Structures are given as structure tokens and as C-alpha cells.
Amino acid sequence: MSHPVDNAVSAVRTYIEQHRAAFLDDLVDWLRIPSVSAQPEHATDVRRSADWLAAKLKETGFPTAEVWATDGAPAVFAEWPSGDPQAPTVLVYGHHDVQPAAREDGWHSEPFDPVVRENHLYARGAADDKGQVFFHTLGVRAHLAATGRTAPAVNLKLLIEGEEESGSPHFRTLVEERAERLTADAVIVSDTGMWSEDTPTVCTGMRGLAECEIHLYGPDQDIHSGSFGGAVPNPATAVARLVAGLHDEHARVAIPGFYEGVADLTDRERELFGELPFDERQWLRTAKSYAAHGEAGHTTLERIWARPTAEVNGIGGGYQGPGSKTVIPSSAMVKLSFRLVAGQDPGHVEKAVRAWAADRVPPGIRCEITFGSATRPCLTPLDHPALRSVVRAMGQAFGKPVRFTREGGSGPAADLQEVLGAPVLFLGISVPSDGWHAPDEKVELDLLLKGVETSAHLWGDLAEHWRHAP
């Protein structure tokens, strides 16, 4: 006798295969639109991309599909109510803007003229993020076909941003202004990836980010080091001392209060990281580096996923031309960035950095610190019912055990978590070789369809298990 789960998997796969060609034709049409948000000359293309997606979502079956204007590029919102008063509400986040691309950058084909080679679709945005947004359109239709439903098992919403590749400057304001429409029990972010083609993984969190510039000012102009050296403070020396004091001998950040609130890894989380087939030598080759380095007592994966960092992004001051110029420079500067983990507050980190710098700058040196906008970290507990649903759905699609990762980078997902008060889950099928932001960006078609399949299984699983969650 056949098993209901096997029947559901078979029905989903049959529907996907029947509609694969039309799905890919539509995706290719969308990829032809050069929606480069960072380049003003493509502003009309970004709007065209939003209009295209809204129309396609209505064609998919979403009763509501709207283009939302911002002070920058437009976003797309869509909503498909379940009709079940007990159904959870799920918001899918992604973005329709893309990075700049030109053939002369090193592409083997035109970046906005998609081509398929050896079962890979090459185009700017194929993986980041149009392909991963678009798999939800076929996924929800496969879900309906396999279950016989006329509406999704969850109240399904989509928010597809138009400025992610430009730093999401208007995203938080949009979420705050539209919070009532965006209310959700869980957020699914499809702007991430997996460990590899052979190792399906679910990301459980992203680090936050705080950035600052520190400018130190001494004499009103560069002055002669023979006449004044050793008798007045040197801003370049002061900047060097600041940087030298950023970490202790164990590569821990030495700013007092920096680690306040940090959520340490559990033993189980460390075990899960250890299960991944991580080759540090290969990772170093990818990084174009020669040695691993970081906070003592932690593995490389723990350092880049689950520990906070402080990095020098740029430093300068004084004469830097050919030959010598024996001066005490009038100013010096350093750019710092801080990756933050769950439990850390960007506002607290800013206060700690300001106090640390003030204590270390010598008399006679004026210090100015400017912080940019910050991104909060986000983390989903391993036992959260929505995360378990994502893992089960991916397991059905791939037929393999699903492992867990985190992202070392930062993104706007934390704004959704903070403003909406909903947990953030990550569902992505891209792999490192897809070349995000690089020439010859691509997506593997078999993996893209696994994303479709995962999406198709997810909505029913969420609806079923949400009701029974403690």
C-alpha cells in the first residue's frame, strides 16, 4: 500500500515536471529585465521588473498583487488568504533588483540574455535573487495541485524588495509603514543558499552589522617632524594605537562591554556545525588567504557564523606619495566594521566603541566618530516549529538529511524580525559556485526545481504542525 507522504511527493514532482518548461520560459523573460537598482539609468527597468512580477503573481493566482512605491525603487507585495481561520500567516521575502553586470566584466555570454549550458541557467539574477523568488510561484501551484486545494494551506504573503543590492536604504521605513499589511507568524527569506549540491542545508541566522569611521585631528596642518616631532601628539600614531588595541592576544575584541548579551553556542549547535564537510584548506583557497585566524577556542565556522567580530576596513593618514616627506600629519582615520550575533544590541556597541576610543585618544587629539545605519542580528532556535517545517519540506524534496548553517553576513531580514515580531527562517537552494555578484552568475536547474518542490511541501507542513505547536 502506498504511503500518503510518498503520494504527495510524487504528485508534486509530476506537476513540476509538467510545468517546468513554462516556468523556465517565464523566469528567462524576467531575467532579461536589467533591474540594477544601483544605477540610476536603470530606474525604469527596476520599475518594469516590479510591474512584471506583480502581473505574474496575479496570473499565478494571488488575488492581491501590488507595486509599492518607496523613496527609492519599488517593492512588490502579494497576498493569498487561506480561508482557514486557524491557518498561520507566512511572509516570503526576496528581492527583484540585481547587481550591475556587463559582458566586459568577464561574462561568457550577455548577462541579461539568459542561456542554458550543461543544465545551468546563466544570467544576472539567476540565483541572486530572481530565481529563488520565482520558485515560489510554481511551488504554490504544485501545492494546490497535489492537495486539491483552491487556496494555500497558509495565509501566504510575499514582499519582494527593489533595493537590496543598494543596501536597502528605504526598506525598514517601508516595513514600518506597512506593518499592518505585512503582519505574519513567520518570515521565510529566500535570499540565501545551501552548503553544496550534495549537502542540503537550512540557515538558522545571520549576523548583524555596525560600521563607523573614526577621524583623529591634531595640528591644524601638517608640520615638520624635526621641529615638532616628539613634542606634540601625532594623529597617525594615535590611530595606530587604536587599531593595535582593538583585539587582545587571543584575538578577542578588547572593547569593554562589546560581548555583553552575546548568545554563546550550545553544545548541540557546535556538534551540528561539526557535521558539515568543511575543508579549511579549500576554504582558504577560496578566500585567497594563507592561514586561518581568529578568536581562540572557536573553529573557523564558529568564528564566521556565530561569533562577533571587529575588522579594520581601511586606515590612512599623512603622506603616502613616493619618497619621504618628514611631517607630523594633521589628521588620520580608520574605518571599522563590527559583525554582531544574537543577543547584541547595535546601540550598545556604538556606545561601547565611543567610550573605548575616548579613553585611548591622547590629550591634544580631537576625535570624531560617525556611525552609519546598523543591522540587527537574527537567529531562529533549532526547536522552533516553523524551522522544523522548513527542514521536513527540504528533506522531502532532496531525499537526504538536512544540515544546519548560519550566514556570516548581514541583511534586511533582521528588520522584518524586529518590526513584525516574527521569527525569520531561511529557504535557499543556491550554492557557492553560483557566483553571486560575479561574472557568469548561474543557477543549477535541478536545484532550482528542488526549491520549487520544497516550497510546495512547506505550506501544508506549516499549517499542520503550527496547530499542534506548544
TORPA-871366 format. One record per residue (C-alpha): x, y, z; residue number from 1. Coordinates in nm, 3 decimals. Example, Ala and Ser with C-alpha at 12.3 -4.5 7.8 and 13.67 -1.06 7.14 Angstrom:
REM residues 2
ATOM    east   north      up   i
ATOM   1.230  -0.450   0.780   1
ATOM   1.367  -0.106   0.714   2
This chain:
REM residues 470
ATOM    east   north      up   i
ATOM   0.000   0.000   0.000   1
ATOM   0.140   0.342  -0.092   2
ATOM   0.226   0.589   0.182   3
ATOM   0.048   0.930   0.186   4
ATOM   0.380   1.115   0.205   5
ATOM   0.513   0.924  -0.096   6
ATOM   0.194   1.004  -0.286   7
ATOM   0.229   1.374  -0.205   8
ATOM   0.591   1.380  -0.316   9
ATOM   0.501   1.203  -0.640  10
ATOM   0.209   1.438  -0.713  11
ATOM   0.424   1.746  -0.655  12
ATOM   0.704   1.618  -0.877  13
ATOM   0.463   1.524  -1.154  14
ATOM   0.310   1.871  -1.155  15
ATOM   0.651   2.040  -1.154  16
ATOM   0.775   1.830  -1.444  17
ATOM   0.461   1.906  -1.645  18
ATOM   0.507   2.280  -1.594  19
ATOM   0.886   2.301  -1.591  20
ATOM   0.926   2.443  -1.942  21
ATOM   0.671   2.723  -1.897  22
ATOM   0.820   2.809  -1.557  23
ATOM   1.169   2.845  -1.702  24
ATOM   1.042   3.045  -2.000  25
ATOM   0.881   3.293  -1.760  26
ATOM   1.194   3.315  -1.546  27
ATOM   1.406   3.385  -1.854  28
ATOM   1.170   3.669  -1.950  29
ATOM   1.211   3.824  -1.605  30
ATOM   1.590   3.782  -1.610  31
ATOM   1.604   3.980  -1.935  32
ATOM   1.497   4.293  -1.743  33
ATOM   1.819   4.466  -1.620  34
ATOM   1.678   4.573  -1.283  35
ATOM   2.004   4.722  -1.150  36
ATOM   1.898   4.937  -0.855  37
ATOM   2.244   5.090  -0.803  38
ATOM   2.250   5.256  -1.147  39
ATOM   2.009   5.548  -1.200  40
ATOM   1.988   5.481  -1.574  41
ATOM   1.813   5.151  -1.490  42
ATOM   1.542   5.304  -1.268  43
ATOM   1.275   5.241  -1.530  44
ATOM   1.395   4.880  -1.563  45
ATOM   1.359   4.826  -1.188  46
ATOM   1.004   4.958  -1.210  47
ATOM   0.943   4.735  -1.514  48
ATOM   1.070   4.436  -1.315  49
ATOM   0.829   4.514  -1.031  50
ATOM   0.536   4.551  -1.273  51
ATOM   0.630   4.224  -1.446  52
ATOM   0.639   4.034  -1.117  53
ATOM   0.311   4.178  -0.988  54
ATOM   0.137   4.076  -1.310  55
ATOM   0.288   3.728  -1.297  56
ATOM   0.182   3.679  -0.935  57
ATOM  -0.175   3.766  -1.028  58
ATOM  -0.152   3.518  -1.313  59
ATOM  -0.025   3.259  -1.062  60
ATOM  -0.343   3.306  -0.858  61
ATOM  -0.264   3.566  -0.593  62
ATOM  -0.583   3.773  -0.550  63
ATOM  -0.373   4.070  -0.439  64
ATOM  -0.050   4.178  -0.611  65
ATOM   0.061   4.538  -0.573  66
ATOM   0.363   4.751  -0.655  67
ATOM   0.458   4.957  -0.350  68
ATOM   0.642   5.282  -0.412  69
ATOM   0.925   5.393  -0.184  70
ATOM   1.151   5.695  -0.188  71
ATOM   1.378   5.475  -0.399  72
ATOM   1.295   5.165  -0.604  73
ATOM   0.956   4.992  -0.582  74
ATOM   0.877   4.673  -0.394  75
ATOM   0.613   4.412  -0.477  76
ATOM   0.356   4.285  -0.227  77
ATOM   0.123   3.990  -0.286  78
ATOM  -0.127   3.810  -0.065  79
ATOM  -0.326   3.488  -0.096  80
ATOM  -0.552   3.416   0.205  81
ATOM  -0.602   3.056   0.304  82
ATOM  -0.966   3.084   0.401  83
ATOM  -0.890   2.879   0.714  84
ATOM  -0.925   3.091   1.030  85
ATOM  -0.669   2.872   1.207  86
ATOM  -0.406   2.892   0.933  87
ATOM  -0.077   3.063   1.017  88
ATOM   0.033   3.363   0.813  89
ATOM   0.369   3.334   0.635  90
ATOM   0.556   3.619   0.465  91
ATOM   0.813   3.533   0.197  92
ATOM   1.090   3.790   0.149  93
ATOM   1.321   3.827  -0.150  94
ATOM   1.437   4.098  -0.391  95
ATOM   1.395   4.167  -0.762  96
ATOM   1.683   4.409  -0.811  97
ATOM   2.022   4.279  -0.925  98
ATOM   2.389   4.373  -0.923  99
ATOM   2.543   4.563  -1.217 100
ATOM   2.676   4.340  -1.495 101
ATOM   2.838   4.384  -1.836 102
ATOM   2.991   4.142  -2.087 103
ATOM   3.332   4.308  -2.050 104
ATOM   3.337   4.218  -1.679 105
ATOM   3.431   3.864  -1.781 106
ATOM   3.096   3.709  -1.874 107
ATOM   3.099   3.435  -2.137 108
ATOM   2.754   3.547  -2.255 109
ATOM   2.543   3.860  -2.224 110
ATOM   2.440   3.889  -1.856 111
ATOM   2.083   3.992  -1.943 112
ATOM   2.041   3.745  -2.229 113
ATOM   1.994   3.420  -2.032 114
ATOM   2.142   3.099  -2.169 115
ATOM   2.137   2.737  -2.052 116
ATOM   2.465   2.545  -2.060 117
ATOM   2.506   2.198  -1.909 118
ATOM   2.183   2.228  -1.706 119
ATOM   2.282   2.564  -1.560 120
ATOM   2.095   2.887  -1.632 121
ATOM   2.338   3.177  -1.671 122
ATOM   2.214   3.533  -1.619 123
ATOM   2.247   3.816  -1.371 124
ATOM   1.989   3.746  -1.103 125
ATOM   1.953   3.376  -1.182 126
ATOM   2.048   3.287  -0.826 127
ATOM   2.051   3.627  -0.653 128
ATOM   1.760   3.659  -0.629 129
ATOM   1.507   3.627  -0.909 130
ATOM   1.542   3.251  -0.944 131
ATOM   1.491   3.197  -0.573 132
ATOM   1.194   3.433  -0.560 133
ATOM   1.032   3.282  -0.864 134
ATOM   1.043   2.919  -0.748 135
ATOM   0.764   3.007  -0.505 136
ATOM   0.524   3.075  -0.794 137
ATOM   0.543   2.720  -0.927 138
ATOM   0.575   2.587  -0.571 139
ATOM   0.239   2.723  -0.459 140
ATOM   0.069   2.593  -0.774 141
ATOM   0.220   2.247  -0.718 142
ATOM   0.100   2.263  -0.356 143
ATOM  -0.255   2.333  -0.473 144
ATOM  -0.246   2.064  -0.742 145
ATOM  -0.114   1.797  -0.506 146
ATOM  -0.361   1.874  -0.226 147
ATOM  -0.668   1.963  -0.427 148
ATOM  -0.694   2.297  -0.251 149
ATOM  -0.812   2.617  -0.416 150
ATOM  -0.607   2.836  -0.181 151
ATOM  -0.281   2.774   0.007 152
ATOM  -0.286   2.594   0.343 153
ATOM  -0.135   2.910   0.497 154
ATOM  -0.216   3.277   0.453 155
ATOM   0.064   3.343   0.207 156
ATOM   0.220   3.687   0.162 157
ATOM   0.519   3.797  -0.046 158
ATOM   0.733   4.109  -0.006 159
ATOM   0.987   4.140  -0.286 160
ATOM   1.220   4.436  -0.236 161
ATOM   1.368   4.652  -0.511 162
ATOM   1.674   4.794  -0.334 163
ATOM   1.851   4.505  -0.160 164
ATOM   2.156   4.534  -0.386 165
ATOM   2.178   4.904  -0.295 166
ATOM   2.181   4.845   0.080 167
ATOM   1.803   4.850   0.139 168
ATOM   1.804   5.223   0.231 169
ATOM   1.423   5.253   0.242 170
ATOM   1.331   4.900   0.346 171
ATOM   1.284   4.944   0.719 172
ATOM   1.067   5.253   0.666 173
ATOM   0.856   5.055   0.419 174
ATOM   0.812   4.770   0.668 175
ATOM   0.722   5.011   0.949 176
ATOM   0.470   5.199   0.734 177
ATOM   0.312   4.879   0.601 178
ATOM   0.343   4.671   0.916 179
ATOM  -0.031   4.605   0.938 180
ATOM  -0.041   4.459   0.587 181
ATOM   0.277   4.260   0.650 182
ATOM   0.174   4.102   0.981 183
ATOM   0.291   3.738   0.987 184
ATOM   0.354   3.448   1.220 185
ATOM   0.677   3.360   1.039 186
ATOM   0.901   3.506   0.770 187
ATOM   1.067   3.292   0.501 188
ATOM   1.374   3.453   0.345 189
ATOM   1.463   3.313   0.004 190
ATOM   1.782   3.509  -0.050 191
ATOM   2.040   3.264   0.077 192
ATOM   2.193   2.931  -0.014 193
ATOM   2.294   2.579   0.077 194
ATOM   2.627   2.429   0.172 195
ATOM   2.666   2.237  -0.156 196
ATOM   2.480   2.042  -0.423 197
ATOM   2.521   1.724  -0.218 198
ATOM   2.455   1.870   0.125 199
ATOM   2.116   2.041   0.161 200
ATOM   2.119   2.286   0.450 201
ATOM   1.894   2.534   0.625 202
ATOM   2.037   2.859   0.755 203
ATOM   1.927   2.949   1.108 204
ATOM   2.060   3.300   1.143 205
ATOM   2.253   3.599   1.014 206
ATOM   2.490   3.832   1.190 207
ATOM   2.414   4.198   1.241 208
ATOM   2.637   4.486   1.139 209
ATOM   2.756   4.818   1.277 210
ATOM   3.004   5.042   1.094 211
ATOM   3.191   5.357   1.185 212
ATOM   3.462   5.599   1.075 213
ATOM   3.699   5.746   1.331 214
ATOM   3.881   6.066   1.240 215
ATOM   4.159   6.199   1.461 216
ATOM   4.278   6.558   1.429 217
ATOM   4.598   6.707   1.569 218
ATOM   4.781   7.015   1.432 219
ATOM   4.581   7.248   1.207 220
ATOM   4.816   7.148   0.922 221
ATOM   5.098   6.903   0.853 222
ATOM   5.403   7.019   1.047 223
ATOM   5.779   6.950   1.035 224
ATOM   5.872   6.634   1.225 225
ATOM   6.218   6.769   1.304 226
ATOM   6.090   7.088   1.462 227
ATOM   5.789   6.937   1.640 228
ATOM   5.829   6.557   1.643 229
ATOM   5.833   6.405   1.989 230
ATOM   5.680   6.720   2.138 231
ATOM   5.323   6.718   2.003 232
ATOM   5.077   6.429   1.961 233
ATOM   5.070   6.255   1.623 234
ATOM   4.722   6.159   1.489 235
ATOM   4.865   5.874   1.277 236
ATOM   5.034   5.725   1.582 237
ATOM   4.710   5.761   1.777 238
ATOM   4.515   5.577   1.506 239
ATOM   4.777   5.300   1.504 240
ATOM   4.743   5.263   1.880 241
ATOM   4.365   5.245   1.850 242
ATOM   4.388   4.968   1.593 243
ATOM   4.656   4.784   1.792 244
ATOM   4.424   4.785   2.093 245
ATOM   4.120   4.654   1.906 246
ATOM   4.196   4.290   1.995 247
ATOM   4.375   4.111   2.276 248
ATOM   4.638   3.839   2.237 249
ATOM   4.363   3.578   2.192 250
ATOM   4.203   3.771   1.902 251
ATOM   3.907   3.866   2.117 252
ATOM   3.765   4.214   2.072 253
ATOM   3.912   4.423   2.354 254
ATOM   3.644   4.692   2.368 255
ATOM   3.493   4.686   2.718 256
ATOM   3.131   4.573   2.710 257
ATOM   3.147   4.453   2.349 258
ATOM   3.041   4.096   2.432 259
ATOM   2.752   4.198   2.656 260
ATOM   2.446   3.985   2.575 261
ATOM   2.622   3.752   2.329 262
ATOM   2.434   3.423   2.296 263
ATOM   2.700   3.154   2.316 264
ATOM   2.675   2.843   2.103 265
ATOM   2.520   2.541   2.268 266
ATOM   2.699   2.207   2.260 267
ATOM   2.436   2.081   2.015 268
ATOM   2.491   2.374   1.779 269
ATOM   2.864   2.314   1.781 270
ATOM   2.802   1.947   1.703 271
ATOM   2.582   2.042   1.408 272
ATOM   2.848   2.274   1.267 273
ATOM   3.096   1.990   1.306 274
ATOM   2.880   1.759   1.094 275
ATOM   2.934   1.973   0.783 276
ATOM   3.201   1.855   0.536 277
ATOM   3.421   2.162   0.586 278
ATOM   3.762   2.163   0.416 279
ATOM   3.957   2.450   0.569 280
ATOM   4.233   2.437   0.308 281
ATOM   3.980   2.468   0.027 282
ATOM   3.806   2.749   0.214 283
ATOM   4.136   2.935   0.243 284
ATOM   4.195   2.895  -0.130 285
ATOM   3.852   3.046  -0.192 286
ATOM   3.943   3.333   0.040 287
ATOM   4.277   3.383  -0.140 288
ATOM   4.437   3.366   0.204 289
ATOM   4.714   3.158   0.356 290
ATOM   4.620   3.095   0.717 291
ATOM   4.311   3.077   0.936 292
ATOM   4.298   3.324   1.222 293
ATOM   4.050   3.438   1.483 294
ATOM   3.916   3.418   1.833 295
ATOM   4.083   3.143   2.034 296
ATOM   3.869   2.848   2.136 297
ATOM   3.647   2.852   1.827 298
ATOM   3.654   2.677   1.491 299
ATOM   3.658   2.867   1.165 300
ATOM   3.287   2.807   1.103 301
ATOM   3.202   2.921   1.453 302
ATOM   3.407   3.237   1.401 303
ATOM   3.234   3.339   1.079 304
ATOM   2.881   3.236   1.175 305
ATOM   2.833   3.265   1.548 306
ATOM   3.095   3.497   1.698 307
ATOM   3.108   3.877   1.684 308
ATOM   3.400   4.046   1.513 309
ATOM   3.574   4.380   1.475 310
ATOM   3.756   4.447   1.149 311
ATOM   3.967   4.730   1.010 312
ATOM   3.826   4.808   0.665 313
ATOM   4.054   5.100   0.585 314
ATOM   4.319   5.314   0.751 315
ATOM   4.511   5.620   0.645 316
ATOM   4.685   5.943   0.739 317
ATOM   4.985   6.152   0.647 318
ATOM   5.198   6.149   0.336 319
ATOM   5.159   5.844   0.110 320
ATOM   5.330   5.951  -0.211 321
ATOM   5.670   5.844  -0.345 322
ATOM   5.982   5.920  -0.143 323
ATOM   5.973   6.074   0.201 324
ATOM   5.804   6.376   0.350 325
ATOM   5.901   6.419   0.712 326
ATOM   5.584   6.558   0.862 327
ATOM   5.351   6.505   1.152 328
ATOM   5.017   6.475   0.974 329
ATOM   4.729   6.695   1.074 330
ATOM   4.482   6.406   1.068 331
ATOM   4.438   6.031   1.038 332
ATOM   4.141   5.797   1.008 333
ATOM   4.024   5.440   1.031 334
ATOM   3.710   5.261   0.910 335
ATOM   3.581   4.983   1.137 336
ATOM   3.301   4.730   1.100 337
ATOM   3.152   4.505   1.366 338
ATOM   2.962   4.186   1.287 339
ATOM   2.716   4.118   1.567 340
ATOM   2.550   3.798   1.685 341
ATOM   2.227   3.714   1.863 342
ATOM   2.195   3.899   2.192 343
ATOM   2.399   4.202   2.088 344
ATOM   2.244   4.545   2.051 345
ATOM   2.394   4.779   1.787 346
ATOM   2.315   5.080   2.003 347
ATOM   2.507   4.936   2.295 348
ATOM   2.801   4.850   2.070 349
ATOM   2.811   5.208   1.942 350
ATOM   2.824   5.346   2.296 351
ATOM   3.098   5.097   2.387 352
ATOM   3.310   5.194   2.084 353
ATOM   3.273   5.565   2.155 354
ATOM   3.376   5.521   2.519 355
ATOM   3.669   5.296   2.422 356
ATOM   3.802   5.545   2.167 357
ATOM   3.763   5.841   2.403 358
ATOM   3.969   5.659   2.669 359
ATOM   4.251   5.580   2.425 360
ATOM   4.290   5.908   2.239 361
ATOM   4.568   6.121   2.394 362
ATOM   4.523   6.486   2.500 363
ATOM   4.568   6.725   2.210 364
ATOM   4.396   6.494   1.963 365
ATOM   4.035   6.564   1.867 366
ATOM   3.828   6.256   1.791 367
ATOM   3.520   6.242   1.569 368
ATOM   3.326   5.915   1.525 369
ATOM   3.049   5.868   1.271 370
ATOM   2.830   5.557   1.274 371
ATOM   2.620   5.453   0.977 372
ATOM   2.290   5.267   0.987 373
ATOM   2.305   4.936   1.173 374
ATOM   2.159   4.591   1.108 375
ATOM   2.047   4.370   1.393 376
ATOM   2.138   4.001   1.409 377
ATOM   1.867   3.738   1.378 378
ATOM   1.861   3.378   1.497 379
ATOM   1.591   3.109   1.494 380
ATOM   1.602   2.845   1.770 381
ATOM   1.659   2.492   1.643 382
ATOM   1.338   2.369   1.807 383
ATOM   1.110   2.633   1.654 384
ATOM   0.813   2.462   1.482 385
ATOM   0.845   2.673   1.167 386
ATOM   1.212   2.577   1.131 387
ATOM   1.122   2.211   1.171 388
ATOM   0.869   2.253   0.889 389
ATOM   1.134   2.400   0.658 390
ATOM   1.367   2.110   0.739 391
ATOM   1.098   1.848   0.672 392
ATOM   0.994   2.012   0.346 393
ATOM   1.352   2.028   0.223 394
ATOM   1.411   1.669   0.333 395
ATOM   1.113   1.555   0.124 396
ATOM   1.242   1.742  -0.179 397
ATOM   1.604   1.628  -0.158 398
ATOM   1.558   1.285  -0.003 399
ATOM   1.860   1.346   0.220 400
ATOM   1.930   1.457   0.577 401
ATOM   1.922   1.835   0.609 402
ATOM   2.206   2.005   0.797 403
ATOM   2.223   2.348   0.956 404
ATOM   2.431   2.654   0.879 405
ATOM   2.433   3.024   0.958 406
ATOM   2.530   3.323   0.746 407
ATOM   2.831   3.532   0.839 408
ATOM   2.699   3.832   0.650 409
ATOM   2.414   4.068   0.728 410
ATOM   2.089   4.161   0.557 411
ATOM   1.747   4.323   0.595 412
ATOM   1.587   4.009   0.738 413
ATOM   1.650   4.142   1.088 414
ATOM   1.428   4.443   1.015 415
ATOM   1.139   4.208   0.942 416
ATOM   1.203   4.016   1.262 417
ATOM   1.225   4.329   1.473 418
ATOM   0.936   4.528   1.326 419
ATOM   0.694   4.239   1.275 420
ATOM   0.796   4.038   1.581 421
ATOM   0.806   3.718   1.376 422
ATOM   1.077   3.452   1.355 423
ATOM   1.287   3.450   1.038 424
ATOM   1.352   3.124   0.852 425
ATOM   1.581   3.085   0.552 426
ATOM   1.494   2.878   0.247 427
ATOM   1.750   2.894  -0.033 428
ATOM   1.889   2.646  -0.285 429
ATOM   2.180   2.839  -0.431 430
ATOM   2.533   2.701  -0.388 431
ATOM   2.866   2.883  -0.353 432
ATOM   2.967   2.814  -0.712 433
ATOM   2.667   3.010  -0.842 434
ATOM   2.881   3.323  -0.840 435
ATOM   2.660   3.585  -0.678 436
ATOM   2.772   3.937  -0.781 437
ATOM   3.035   3.782  -1.011 438
ATOM   3.062   3.723  -1.386 439
ATOM   2.874   3.415  -1.512 440
ATOM   2.624   3.407  -1.226 441
ATOM   2.412   3.094  -1.268 442
ATOM   2.169   2.861  -1.101 443
ATOM   2.164   2.484  -1.137 444
ATOM   1.826   2.392  -1.282 445
ATOM   1.786   2.070  -1.084 446
ATOM   1.845   2.259  -0.759 447
ATOM   1.608   2.536  -0.865 448
ATOM   1.334   2.277  -0.911 449
ATOM   1.421   2.130  -0.571 450
ATOM   1.344   2.477  -0.439 451
ATOM   1.008   2.461  -0.613 452
ATOM   0.945   2.123  -0.456 453
ATOM   1.045   2.240  -0.108 454
ATOM   0.811   2.537  -0.138 455
ATOM   0.528   2.307  -0.246 456
ATOM   0.568   2.084   0.061 457
ATOM   0.626   2.368   0.308 458
ATOM   0.284   2.531   0.323 459
ATOM   0.092   2.218   0.416 460
ATOM   0.353   2.116   0.674 461
ATOM   0.346   2.458   0.836 462
ATOM  -0.032   2.460   0.854 463
ATOM  -0.046   2.113   1.006 464
ATOM   0.225   2.150   1.267 465
ATOM   0.155   2.510   1.365 466
ATOM  -0.178   2.399   1.511 467
ATOM  -0.003   2.145   1.732 468
ATOM   0.290   2.366   1.836 469
ATOM   0.317   2.413   2.214 470
